[in-house]
Amino acid sequence: QVQLVESGGGLVHTGGSLRLSCAASGSISNIYSRSWYRQAPGKSRELVAIIGSGRSANYADSVKGRFTISRDNAQSTVDLQMNNLQPEDTAVYYCNIYTLLRNYWGPGTQVTVSS
C-alpha cells in the first residue's frame, strides 16, 4: 500500500525558511491534486497550498507571497518552500495527494517558529 512521508520540518526563528518535502513510497496514478495542510494546537486543519495537474497553484491568504508549492509529476512528490516564517505558522504540516479513487495523507511533520 502506497504511503506518503513528509520531511523537512523543524525549529526556525522568525523570518527563517524551511522546505518541506513529501514523497510517496510507490507510484500513484491519476493524481488530481497535491496539497499541503496544517493544523495548529487547538485549531482545525486548514489548507495551506494546492496545485493541480497544471501549473497553477492556490494559497491560503495568510501564506501568499511567502510559501511556494511545487511538484514532480514523475515521482509523485510535492514540496512546500516556506520563507519569512512567522510564529503563527507553527503547526503540524500534512501533505495530501488526491486521486479519484483514494485520498492519500502523510503522518505530518512539525514546524515550529520561535519569536
SULVENCOR-V368322 format. One record per backbone hydrogen bond with DSSP energy under -0.5 kcal/mol. CO is the residue of the C=O (numbers start at 1). NH is the residue of the N-H. E is the energy in kcal/mol with one decimal. If there is no record, write none. Layout:
CO_NH_E / CO_NH_E
//
This chain:
3_25_-2.6 / 4_107_-0.6 / 5_23_-2.2 / 7_21_-2.6 / 10_112_-2.8 / 12_114_-2.9 / 13_16_-2.3 / 15_84_-0.7 / 16_85_-2.6 / 18_20_-0.5 / 18_82_-3.2 / 20_80_-2.6 / 21_7_-2.1 / 22_78_-1.7 / 23_5_-2.2 / 30_100_-0.6 / 33_98_-2.7 / 34_51_-3.0 / 35_96_-2.6 / 36_48_-2.9 / 36_49_-1.7 / 37_94_-2.6 / 38_46_-3.0 / 39_92_-2.2 / 40_43_-2.2 / 46_38_-2.3 / 48_60_-2.5 / 49_36_-2.6 / 50_58_-2.4 / 51_34_-2.6 / 56_52_-1.2 / 58_50_-2.2 / 60_63_-1.9 / 60_64_-1.0 / 63_66_-2.4 / 63_67_-2.1 / 66_83_-2.1 / 68_81_-3.0 / 70_79_-2.7 / 72_75_-0.9 / 72_76_-0.8 / 72_77_-1.4 / 73_76_-0.6 / 75_24_-0.6 / 77_72_-1.4 / 78_22_-1.0 / 79_70_-1.9 / 80_20_-2.8 / 80_82_-0.6 / 81_68_-2.3 / 81_83_-0.5 / 82_18_-2.2 / 85_15_-3.5 / 86_89_-2.5 / 87_90_-1.8 / 91_93_-0.5 / 91_111_-2.7 / 92_39_-2.2 / 93_109_-2.0 / 94_37_-2.9 / 95_106_-1.9 / 96_35_-2.7 / 97_99_-0.5 / 97_104_-3.2 / 98_32_-3.1 / 98_33_-1.5 / 102_99_-2.8 / 102_104_-0.6 / 104_97_-1.8 / 105_4_-0.6 / 109_93_-3.1 / 110_10_-0.9 / 111_91_-2.0 / 112_12_-2.6 / 112_114_-0.6 / 114_14_-1.8
//
